[in-house]
Amino acid sequence: MTSSYTYQMDAPVSRPPGRAVSLVPSMTESLFDLNLGSRLVGVTDYCVRPAEGVANLARVGGTKNPDVNRIVGLQPDLLIANQEENRREDVEALQAAGVPVWVTFPRTVADVFNLLWNIMHVFDETSMVPRVRLIEQTMDWVWRMSEPRLLSKPCRVFAPIWFDPLMTFNADTYASDLLRVCGGVNVFADRERRFPLEADLGQAPADSALAAGRDTRYPRITLDEVIAAQPDVILLPDEPFLFTETHRDLFNQLDVPAAHHNRVILIEGSLLTWHGTRIAHALNTLPNLLGDSGEAPK
Protein backbone atom coordinates (compact mmCIF):
# COMPACT_ATOMS: atom_id res chain seq x y z
CA MET A 1 0.00 0.00 0.00
CA THR A 2 1.31 3.46 -0.92
CA SER A 3 2.08 5.70 2.03
CA SER A 4 0.54 9.18 1.97
CA TYR A 5 0.22 11.87 4.59
CA THR A 6 -1.06 14.61 2.32
CA TYR A 7 -4.66 15.67 1.79
CA GLN A 8 -6.69 13.24 -0.32
CA MET A 9 -9.82 14.42 -2.14
CA ASP A 10 -11.22 10.89 -2.25
CA ALA A 11 -11.06 8.00 0.20
CA PRO A 12 -8.71 5.13 -0.78
CA VAL A 13 -11.47 2.52 -0.94
CA SER A 14 -13.27 0.83 -3.80
CA ARG A 15 -16.49 0.00 -1.93
CA PRO A 16 -18.55 1.64 0.82
CA PRO A 17 -16.87 1.04 4.19
CA GLY A 18 -18.76 -1.03 6.72
CA ARG A 19 -16.26 -0.60 9.57
CA ALA A 20 -14.70 2.83 10.11
CA VAL A 21 -12.40 4.40 12.70
CA SER A 22 -12.26 8.17 13.19
CA LEU A 23 -9.22 9.98 14.57
CA VAL A 24 -10.94 13.36 14.10
CA PRO A 25 -13.55 14.47 16.68
CA SER A 26 -15.36 16.76 14.23
CA MET A 27 -15.57 13.94 11.69
CA THR A 28 -16.93 11.55 14.32
CA GLU A 29 -19.79 13.95 15.00
CA SER A 30 -20.33 14.45 11.27
CA LEU A 31 -20.56 10.73 10.60
CA PHE A 32 -23.33 10.41 13.17
CA ASP A 33 -25.10 13.46 11.72
CA LEU A 34 -24.93 11.85 8.27
CA ASN A 35 -26.53 8.61 9.54
CA LEU A 36 -23.20 6.78 9.48
CA GLY A 37 -22.61 6.33 13.20
CA SER A 38 -23.50 2.65 13.01
CA ARG A 39 -20.44 2.08 10.82
CA LEU A 40 -18.01 3.45 13.38
CA VAL A 41 -16.12 0.84 15.39
CA GLY A 42 -13.49 3.08 16.99
CA VAL A 43 -12.91 6.72 17.94
CA THR A 44 -10.38 8.79 19.89
CA ASP A 45 -10.61 9.77 23.54
CA TYR A 46 -11.46 13.29 22.36
CA CYS A 47 -14.46 12.22 20.27
CA VAL A 48 -17.21 13.36 22.64
CA ARG A 49 -20.09 14.17 20.29
CA PRO A 50 -22.71 12.85 20.18
CA ALA A 51 -22.28 11.62 23.75
CA GLU A 52 -24.83 8.83 23.47
CA GLY A 53 -23.46 7.73 20.11
CA VAL A 54 -19.81 7.39 21.09
CA ALA A 55 -20.45 5.99 24.59
CA ASN A 56 -20.03 2.35 23.61
CA LEU A 57 -17.44 2.64 20.85
CA ALA A 58 -13.89 1.35 21.22
CA ARG A 59 -11.46 4.07 22.30
CA VAL A 60 -8.15 4.10 20.44
CA GLY A 61 -6.20 6.77 22.32
CA GLY A 62 -5.63 10.43 21.55
CA THR A 63 -5.44 12.25 18.26
CA LYS A 64 -1.67 12.58 18.68
CA ASN A 65 -0.99 9.18 20.23
CA PRO A 66 -3.45 6.59 18.88
CA ASP A 67 -2.97 2.92 19.70
CA VAL A 68 -2.01 1.60 16.27
CA ASN A 69 -2.23 -2.05 17.28
CA ARG A 70 -5.71 -1.57 18.75
CA ILE A 71 -6.86 0.13 15.56
CA VAL A 72 -5.46 -2.66 13.40
CA GLY A 73 -7.24 -5.17 15.63
CA LEU A 74 -10.57 -3.48 14.91
CA GLN A 75 -10.10 -4.40 11.24
CA PRO A 76 -11.46 -1.15 9.81
CA ASP A 77 -12.29 -0.80 6.13
CA LEU A 78 -11.40 2.89 6.43
CA LEU A 79 -9.73 5.20 8.92
CA ILE A 80 -10.43 8.93 8.74
CA ALA A 81 -7.53 11.17 9.73
CA ASN A 82 -6.64 14.83 9.39
CA GLN A 83 -3.31 16.16 8.17
CA GLU A 84 -3.32 18.82 10.88
CA GLU A 85 -4.66 16.87 13.85
CA ASN A 86 -2.91 13.53 13.42
CA ARG A 87 0.79 12.71 13.20
CA ARG A 88 2.50 11.53 10.03
CA GLU A 89 4.18 8.61 11.81
CA ASP A 90 0.85 7.23 13.05
CA VAL A 91 -0.79 7.55 9.65
CA GLU A 92 2.12 5.86 7.94
CA ALA A 93 2.24 3.07 10.53
CA LEU A 94 -1.46 2.36 9.94
CA GLN A 95 -0.99 2.40 6.18
CA ALA A 96 1.96 0.05 6.49
CA ALA A 97 -0.27 -2.32 8.49
CA GLY A 98 -2.75 -2.38 5.61
CA VAL A 99 -5.36 0.05 6.97
CA PRO A 100 -6.84 2.32 4.27
CA VAL A 101 -6.40 5.88 5.60
CA TRP A 102 -8.29 8.89 4.28
CA VAL A 103 -6.31 12.03 5.11
CA THR A 104 -8.62 15.05 5.19
CA PHE A 105 -7.56 18.70 5.51
CA PRO A 106 -10.29 21.32 4.91
CA ARG A 107 -8.98 24.91 5.04
CA THR A 108 -12.05 26.77 3.83
CA VAL A 109 -15.82 26.67 4.21
CA ALA A 110 -16.07 25.37 0.64
CA ASP A 111 -13.65 22.55 1.54
CA VAL A 112 -15.94 21.51 4.39
CA PHE A 113 -18.95 21.13 2.14
CA ASN A 114 -16.89 19.23 -0.44
CA LEU A 115 -15.82 16.86 2.34
CA LEU A 116 -19.39 16.28 3.53
CA TRP A 117 -20.54 15.49 -0.01
CA ASN A 118 -17.55 13.16 -0.48
CA ILE A 119 -18.33 11.32 2.76
CA MET A 120 -21.89 10.64 1.64
CA HIS A 121 -20.59 9.45 -1.73
CA VAL A 122 -17.83 7.21 -0.32
CA PHE A 123 -20.16 5.57 2.22
CA ASP A 124 -23.05 5.43 -0.27
CA GLU A 125 -25.42 6.95 2.28
CA THR A 126 -27.53 9.78 0.94
CA SER A 127 -30.34 10.12 3.47
CA MET A 128 -28.87 13.37 4.80
CA VAL A 129 -28.47 15.05 1.40
CA PRO A 130 -31.40 17.41 2.17
CA ARG A 131 -29.79 18.40 5.46
CA VAL A 132 -26.42 19.23 3.86
CA ARG A 133 -28.20 21.18 1.13
CA LEU A 134 -30.03 23.16 3.82
CA ILE A 135 -26.74 23.97 5.56
CA GLU A 136 -25.31 25.13 2.24
CA GLN A 137 -28.35 27.32 1.67
CA THR A 138 -27.92 28.78 5.15
CA MET A 139 -24.28 29.51 4.37
CA ASP A 140 -25.27 31.25 1.12
CA TRP A 141 -27.81 33.38 2.99
CA VAL A 142 -25.33 34.28 5.74
CA TRP A 143 -22.75 35.28 3.13
CA ARG A 144 -25.24 37.45 1.24
CA MET A 145 -26.00 39.25 4.49
CA SER A 146 -22.32 39.53 5.45
CA GLU A 147 -20.76 40.65 2.18
CA PRO A 148 -22.18 44.21 2.12
CA ARG A 149 -21.11 44.74 5.72
CA LEU A 150 -17.60 43.53 4.96
CA LEU A 151 -17.36 46.12 2.19
CA SER A 152 -18.85 49.03 4.16
CA LYS A 153 -18.17 48.42 7.85
CA PRO A 154 -16.15 45.26 8.47
CA CYS A 155 -16.09 43.75 11.96
CA ARG A 156 -12.46 43.24 12.96
CA VAL A 157 -12.08 40.01 14.94
CA PHE A 158 -9.35 38.54 17.12
CA ALA A 159 -9.70 34.92 18.21
CA PRO A 160 -6.81 33.32 20.12
CA ILE A 161 -6.44 29.55 20.27
CA TRP A 162 -3.76 29.42 22.99
CA PHE A 163 -2.69 31.68 25.82
CA ASP A 164 0.92 31.09 26.89
CA PRO A 165 2.26 31.90 24.42
CA LEU A 166 -0.70 33.79 22.98
CA MET A 167 -1.48 32.15 19.63
CA THR A 168 -3.96 32.72 16.83
CA PHE A 169 -4.52 31.74 13.19
CA ASN A 170 -4.04 33.46 9.84
CA ALA A 171 -6.07 33.53 6.62
CA ASP A 172 -4.99 30.06 5.46
CA THR A 173 -7.27 28.29 7.94
CA TYR A 174 -10.85 27.11 8.12
CA ALA A 175 -11.49 29.26 11.20
CA SER A 176 -10.45 32.44 9.40
CA ASP A 177 -12.56 31.66 6.34
CA LEU A 178 -15.54 30.87 8.57
CA LEU A 179 -15.20 34.28 10.24
CA ARG A 180 -15.18 35.87 6.77
CA VAL A 181 -18.38 34.10 5.72
CA CYS A 182 -20.02 35.18 8.99
CA GLY A 183 -19.08 38.82 8.50
CA GLY A 184 -15.76 39.15 10.30
CA VAL A 185 -12.26 40.16 9.26
CA ASN A 186 -9.47 38.25 10.99
CA VAL A 187 -7.11 40.96 12.24
CA PHE A 188 -4.18 38.56 11.97
CA ALA A 189 -5.08 37.19 8.52
CA ASP A 190 -1.73 38.29 7.07
CA ARG A 191 0.43 37.37 10.06
CA GLU A 192 2.67 34.34 9.51
CA ARG A 193 4.37 32.37 12.24
CA ARG A 194 8.07 33.15 12.56
CA PHE A 195 10.82 30.98 13.99
CA PRO A 196 12.13 30.75 16.66
CA LEU A 197 9.55 31.83 19.25
CA GLU A 198 11.57 34.95 20.09
CA ALA A 199 11.27 36.05 16.47
CA ASP A 200 7.51 35.56 16.54
CA LEU A 201 7.33 37.77 19.61
CA GLY A 202 9.53 40.46 18.05
CA GLN A 203 12.49 39.78 20.34
CA ALA A 204 14.95 38.38 17.78
CA PRO A 205 15.48 38.11 14.01
CA ALA A 206 13.58 35.38 12.16
CA ASP A 207 15.54 32.32 11.02
CA SER A 208 14.38 31.29 7.54
CA ALA A 209 16.20 27.97 7.85
CA LEU A 210 14.13 27.08 10.91
CA ALA A 211 10.92 27.98 9.06
CA ALA A 212 11.62 25.76 6.05
CA GLY A 213 8.85 23.18 5.70
CA ARG A 214 7.13 24.34 8.90
CA ASP A 215 3.47 25.32 9.32
CA THR A 216 3.31 29.12 9.48
CA ARG A 217 -0.48 29.46 9.83
CA TYR A 218 -0.55 29.80 13.62
CA PRO A 219 1.49 32.82 14.76
CA ARG A 220 2.48 33.48 18.37
CA ILE A 221 1.66 37.10 19.15
CA THR A 222 1.90 39.71 21.89
CA LEU A 223 -0.76 41.74 23.64
CA ASP A 224 0.81 44.83 22.09
CA GLU A 225 0.01 43.38 18.65
CA VAL A 226 -3.58 42.80 19.73
CA ILE A 227 -3.85 46.42 20.84
CA ALA A 228 -2.33 47.63 17.58
CA ALA A 229 -4.84 45.51 15.62
CA GLN A 230 -7.79 47.24 17.38
CA PRO A 231 -10.31 44.35 17.14
CA ASP A 232 -14.01 45.17 17.38
CA VAL A 233 -14.74 41.69 18.75
CA ILE A 234 -12.56 39.26 20.69
CA LEU A 235 -13.76 35.64 20.72
CA LEU A 236 -12.31 33.48 23.50
CA PRO A 237 -12.93 29.77 22.82
CA ASP A 238 -13.01 26.94 25.37
CA GLU A 239 -10.76 24.73 23.19
CA PRO A 240 -8.07 23.87 22.28
CA PHE A 241 -7.19 26.19 25.20
CA LEU A 242 -9.83 26.78 27.86
CA PHE A 243 -10.27 30.55 28.07
CA THR A 244 -12.21 31.60 31.18
CA GLU A 245 -13.66 34.68 32.84
CA THR A 246 -10.17 35.43 34.16
CA HIS A 247 -8.85 35.73 30.62
CA ARG A 248 -11.90 37.74 29.63
CA ASP A 249 -11.13 40.20 32.41
CA LEU A 250 -7.57 40.50 31.11
CA PHE A 251 -8.64 41.29 27.55
CA ASN A 252 -11.28 43.70 28.84
CA GLN A 253 -8.44 45.81 30.22
CA LEU A 254 -6.95 46.38 26.76
CA ASP A 255 -7.44 49.69 24.96
CA VAL A 256 -9.38 48.18 22.06
CA PRO A 257 -12.95 48.64 20.74
CA ALA A 258 -13.92 45.10 21.79
CA ALA A 259 -13.23 45.94 25.43
CA HIS A 260 -14.83 49.39 25.23
CA HIS A 261 -18.10 47.99 23.83
CA ASN A 262 -18.43 44.82 25.92
CA ARG A 263 -17.61 42.52 23.03
CA VAL A 264 -15.00 40.24 24.57
CA ILE A 265 -16.97 37.02 24.34
CA LEU A 266 -16.45 33.50 25.68
CA ILE A 267 -17.60 30.99 23.05
CA GLU A 268 -17.72 27.28 22.39
CA GLY A 269 -14.45 26.54 20.60
CA SER A 270 -15.93 23.89 18.33
CA LEU A 271 -17.91 26.61 16.56
CA LEU A 272 -14.64 28.00 15.23
CA THR A 273 -12.45 24.97 14.66
CA TRP A 274 -14.63 21.88 14.17
CA HIS A 275 -15.13 21.45 10.47
CA GLY A 276 -17.97 19.20 9.31
CA THR A 277 -21.63 19.35 10.22
CA ARG A 278 -20.86 21.58 13.23
CA ILE A 279 -20.69 24.42 10.71
CA ALA A 280 -24.50 24.47 10.94
CA HIS A 281 -24.24 25.58 14.58
CA ALA A 282 -21.53 28.10 13.72
CA LEU A 283 -23.67 29.70 11.02
CA ASN A 284 -26.50 30.10 13.51
CA THR A 285 -24.30 31.67 16.21
CA LEU A 286 -21.28 33.58 14.89
CA PRO A 287 -23.05 36.11 12.61
CA ASN A 288 -25.02 37.46 15.59
CA LEU A 289 -21.82 37.92 17.57
CA LEU A 290 -20.11 39.76 14.73
CA GLY A 291 -23.03 41.94 13.64
CA ASP A 292 -23.57 45.53 14.72
CA SER A 293 -25.87 44.37 17.50
CA GLY A 294 -23.63 41.61 18.75
CA GLU A 295 -23.02 41.84 22.46
CA ALA A 296 -21.19 39.73 24.95
CA PRO A 297 -23.39 37.40 26.98
CA LYS A 298 -24.16 38.80 30.43
C-alpha positions as CSV (number, residue, x, y, z in Angstrom):
1,M,0.0,0.0,0.0
2,T,1.3,3.5,-0.9
3,S,2.1,5.7,2.0
4,S,0.5,9.2,2.0
5,Y,0.2,11.9,4.6
6,T,-1.1,14.6,2.3
7,Y,-4.7,15.7,1.8
8,Q,-6.7,13.2,-0.3
9,M,-9.8,14.4,-2.1
10,D,-11.2,10.9,-2.2
11,A,-11.1,8.0,0.2
12,P,-8.7,5.1,-0.8
13,V,-11.5,2.5,-0.9
14,S,-13.3,0.8,-3.8
15,R,-16.5,0.0,-1.9
16,P,-18.6,1.6,0.8
17,P,-16.9,1.0,4.2
18,G,-18.8,-1.0,6.7
19,R,-16.3,-0.6,9.6
20,A,-14.7,2.8,10.1
21,V,-12.4,4.4,12.7
22,S,-12.3,8.2,13.2
23,L,-9.2,10.0,14.6
24,V,-10.9,13.4,14.1
25,P,-13.6,14.5,16.7
26,S,-15.4,16.8,14.2
27,M,-15.6,13.9,11.7
28,T,-16.9,11.5,14.3
29,E,-19.8,14.0,15.0
30,S,-20.3,14.5,11.3
31,L,-20.6,10.7,10.6
32,F,-23.3,10.4,13.2
33,D,-25.1,13.5,11.7
34,L,-24.9,11.9,8.3
35,N,-26.5,8.6,9.5
36,L,-23.2,6.8,9.5
37,G,-22.6,6.3,13.2
38,S,-23.5,2.6,13.0
39,R,-20.4,2.1,10.8
40,L,-18.0,3.5,13.4
41,V,-16.1,0.8,15.4
42,G,-13.5,3.1,17.0
43,V,-12.9,6.7,17.9
44,T,-10.4,8.8,19.9
45,D,-10.6,9.8,23.5
46,Y,-11.5,13.3,22.4
47,C,-14.5,12.2,20.3
48,V,-17.2,13.4,22.6
49,R,-20.1,14.2,20.3
50,P,-22.7,12.9,20.2
51,A,-22.3,11.6,23.7
52,E,-24.8,8.8,23.5
53,G,-23.5,7.7,20.1
54,V,-19.8,7.4,21.1
55,A,-20.4,6.0,24.6
56,N,-20.0,2.3,23.6
57,L,-17.4,2.6,20.9
58,A,-13.9,1.3,21.2
59,R,-11.5,4.1,22.3
60,V,-8.2,4.1,20.4
61,G,-6.2,6.8,22.3
62,G,-5.6,10.4,21.6
63,T,-5.4,12.2,18.3
64,K,-1.7,12.6,18.7
65,N,-1.0,9.2,20.2
66,P,-3.4,6.6,18.9
67,D,-3.0,2.9,19.7
68,V,-2.0,1.6,16.3
69,N,-2.2,-2.1,17.3
70,R,-5.7,-1.6,18.7
71,I,-6.9,0.1,15.6
72,V,-5.5,-2.7,13.4
73,G,-7.2,-5.2,15.6
74,L,-10.6,-3.5,14.9
75,Q,-10.1,-4.4,11.2
76,P,-11.5,-1.2,9.8
77,D,-12.3,-0.8,6.1
78,L,-11.4,2.9,6.4
79,L,-9.7,5.2,8.9
80,I,-10.4,8.9,8.7
81,A,-7.5,11.2,9.7
82,N,-6.6,14.8,9.4
83,Q,-3.3,16.2,8.2
84,E,-3.3,18.8,10.9
85,E,-4.7,16.9,13.8
86,N,-2.9,13.5,13.4
87,R,0.8,12.7,13.2
88,R,2.5,11.5,10.0
89,E,4.2,8.6,11.8
90,D,0.9,7.2,13.1
91,V,-0.8,7.5,9.7
92,E,2.1,5.9,7.9
93,A,2.2,3.1,10.5
94,L,-1.5,2.4,9.9
95,Q,-1.0,2.4,6.2
96,A,2.0,0.0,6.5
97,A,-0.3,-2.3,8.5
98,G,-2.7,-2.4,5.6
99,V,-5.4,0.0,7.0
100,P,-6.8,2.3,4.3
101,V,-6.4,5.9,5.6
102,W,-8.3,8.9,4.3
103,V,-6.3,12.0,5.1
104,T,-8.6,15.1,5.2
105,F,-7.6,18.7,5.5
106,P,-10.3,21.3,4.9
107,R,-9.0,24.9,5.0
108,T,-12.1,26.8,3.8
109,V,-15.8,26.7,4.2
110,A,-16.1,25.4,0.6
111,D,-13.6,22.6,1.5
112,V,-15.9,21.5,4.4
113,F,-18.9,21.1,2.1
114,N,-16.9,19.2,-0.4
115,L,-15.8,16.9,2.3
116,L,-19.4,16.3,3.5
117,W,-20.5,15.5,0.0
118,N,-17.5,13.2,-0.5
119,I,-18.3,11.3,2.8
120,M,-21.9,10.6,1.6
121,H,-20.6,9.4,-1.7
122,V,-17.8,7.2,-0.3
123,F,-20.2,5.6,2.2
124,D,-23.1,5.4,-0.3
125,E,-25.4,7.0,2.3
126,T,-27.5,9.8,0.9
127,S,-30.3,10.1,3.5
128,M,-28.9,13.4,4.8
129,V,-28.5,15.0,1.4
130,P,-31.4,17.4,2.2
131,R,-29.8,18.4,5.5
132,V,-26.4,19.2,3.9
133,R,-28.2,21.2,1.1
134,L,-30.0,23.2,3.8
135,I,-26.7,24.0,5.6
136,E,-25.3,25.1,2.2
137,Q,-28.4,27.3,1.7
138,T,-27.9,28.8,5.2
139,M,-24.3,29.5,4.4
140,D,-25.3,31.3,1.1
141,W,-27.8,33.4,3.0
142,V,-25.3,34.3,5.7
143,W,-22.8,35.3,3.1
144,R,-25.2,37.4,1.2
145,M,-26.0,39.3,4.5
146,S,-22.3,39.5,5.5
147,E,-20.8,40.6,2.2
148,P,-22.2,44.2,2.1
149,R,-21.1,44.7,5.7
150,L,-17.6,43.5,5.0
151,L,-17.4,46.1,2.2
152,S,-18.8,49.0,4.2
153,K,-18.2,48.4,7.9
154,P,-16.1,45.3,8.5
155,C,-16.1,43.7,12.0
156,R,-12.5,43.2,13.0
157,V,-12.1,40.0,14.9
158,F,-9.4,38.5,17.1
159,A,-9.7,34.9,18.2
160,P,-6.8,33.3,20.1
161,I,-6.4,29.5,20.3
162,W,-3.8,29.4,23.0
163,F,-2.7,31.7,25.8
164,D,0.9,31.1,26.9
165,P,2.3,31.9,24.4
166,L,-0.7,33.8,23.0
167,M,-1.5,32.2,19.6
168,T,-4.0,32.7,16.8
169,F,-4.5,31.7,13.2
170,N,-4.0,33.5,9.8
171,A,-6.1,33.5,6.6
172,D,-5.0,30.1,5.5
173,T,-7.3,28.3,7.9
174,Y,-10.8,27.1,8.1
175,A,-11.5,29.3,11.2
176,S,-10.5,32.4,9.4
177,D,-12.6,31.7,6.3
178,L,-15.5,30.9,8.6
179,L,-15.2,34.3,10.2
180,R,-15.2,35.9,6.8
181,V,-18.4,34.1,5.7
182,C,-20.0,35.2,9.0
183,G,-19.1,38.8,8.5
184,G,-15.8,39.1,10.3
185,V,-12.3,40.2,9.3
186,N,-9.5,38.2,11.0
187,V,-7.1,41.0,12.2
188,F,-4.2,38.6,12.0
189,A,-5.1,37.2,8.5
190,D,-1.7,38.3,7.1
191,R,0.4,37.4,10.1
192,E,2.7,34.3,9.5
193,R,4.4,32.4,12.2
194,R,8.1,33.1,12.6
195,F,10.8,31.0,14.0
196,P,12.1,30.7,16.7
197,L,9.6,31.8,19.3
198,E,11.6,34.9,20.1
199,A,11.3,36.0,16.5
200,D,7.5,35.6,16.5
201,L,7.3,37.8,19.6
202,G,9.5,40.5,18.0
203,Q,12.5,39.8,20.3
204,A,14.9,38.4,17.8
205,P,15.5,38.1,14.0
206,A,13.6,35.4,12.2
207,D,15.5,32.3,11.0
208,S,14.4,31.3,7.5
209,A,16.2,28.0,7.8
210,L,14.1,27.1,10.9
211,A,10.9,28.0,9.1
212,A,11.6,25.8,6.0
213,G,8.9,23.2,5.7
214,R,7.1,24.3,8.9
215,D,3.5,25.3,9.3
216,T,3.3,29.1,9.5
217,R,-0.5,29.5,9.8
218,Y,-0.6,29.8,13.6
219,P,1.5,32.8,14.8
220,R,2.5,33.5,18.4
221,I,1.7,37.1,19.2
222,T,1.9,39.7,21.9
223,L,-0.8,41.7,23.6
224,D,0.8,44.8,22.1
225,E,0.0,43.4,18.7
226,V,-3.6,42.8,19.7
227,I,-3.8,46.4,20.8
228,A,-2.3,47.6,17.6
229,A,-4.8,45.5,15.6
230,Q,-7.8,47.2,17.4
231,P,-10.3,44.4,17.1
232,D,-14.0,45.2,17.4
233,V,-14.7,41.7,18.8
234,I,-12.6,39.3,20.7
235,L,-13.8,35.6,20.7
236,L,-12.3,33.5,23.5
237,P,-12.9,29.8,22.8
238,D,-13.0,26.9,25.4
239,E,-10.8,24.7,23.2
240,P,-8.1,23.9,22.3
241,F,-7.2,26.2,25.2
242,L,-9.8,26.8,27.9
243,F,-10.3,30.6,28.1
244,T,-12.2,31.6,31.2
245,E,-13.7,34.7,32.8
246,T,-10.2,35.4,34.2
247,H,-8.8,35.7,30.6
248,R,-11.9,37.7,29.6
249,D,-11.1,40.2,32.4
250,L,-7.6,40.5,31.1
251,F,-8.6,41.3,27.6
252,N,-11.3,43.7,28.8
253,Q,-8.4,45.8,30.2
254,L,-6.9,46.4,26.8
255,D,-7.4,49.7,25.0
256,V,-9.4,48.2,22.1
257,P,-13.0,48.6,20.7
258,A,-13.9,45.1,21.8
259,A,-13.2,45.9,25.4
260,H,-14.8,49.4,25.2
261,H,-18.1,48.0,23.8
262,N,-18.4,44.8,25.9
263,R,-17.6,42.5,23.0
264,V,-15.0,40.2,24.6
265,I,-17.0,37.0,24.3
266,L,-16.4,33.5,25.7
267,I,-17.6,31.0,23.1
268,E,-17.7,27.3,22.4
269,G,-14.5,26.5,20.6
270,S,-15.9,23.9,18.3
271,L,-17.9,26.6,16.6
272,L,-14.6,28.0,15.2
273,T,-12.4,25.0,14.7
274,W,-14.6,21.9,14.2
275,H,-15.1,21.4,10.5
276,G,-18.0,19.2,9.3
277,T,-21.6,19.4,10.2
278,R,-20.9,21.6,13.2
279,I,-20.7,24.4,10.7
280,A,-24.5,24.5,10.9
281,H,-24.2,25.6,14.6
282,A,-21.5,28.1,13.7
283,L,-23.7,29.7,11.0
284,N,-26.5,30.1,13.5
285,T,-24.3,31.7,16.2
286,L,-21.3,33.6,14.9
287,P,-23.1,36.1,12.6
288,N,-25.0,37.5,15.6
289,L,-21.8,37.9,17.6
290,L,-20.1,39.8,14.7
291,G,-23.0,41.9,13.6
292,D,-23.6,45.5,14.7
293,S,-25.9,44.4,17.5
294,G,-23.6,41.6,18.7
295,E,-23.0,41.8,22.5
296,A,-21.2,39.7,25.0
297,P,-23.4,37.4,27.0
298,K,-24.2,38.8,30.4
